[in-house]
Amino acid sequence: MSLAVLLFVQLVPHVLLAAVGIGFFGRYRTLPTALAAAGFLVAVISDLANAWAVARWTGLAGVWVGSIGLLWHLLSARKRHVT
């Protein structure tokens, strides 16, 4: 596969998840939604600057922080609606 196709396949999900994180942060303004937005934005920036080895590690860390933020938000929102 070409580099452009791989970058597209890797970049699009991160952009979509960053948009979801930003949307959640705009609506709820909590720490978990801020982590989700910031984490996936770091992943997008890392994907765009993937020429450096550091960018690869920051992208991985961004995905982890974003995923933990989304999971935290969803679990806390579920607790608010269940009780």
ABEGO torsion letter per residue (X at the ends): XBAAAAAAAAAAAAAAAAAAAAAAAAAAGBAAAAAAAAAAAAAAAAAAAAABAAAAAAAAAAAAAAAAAAAAAAAAAAAAAAX
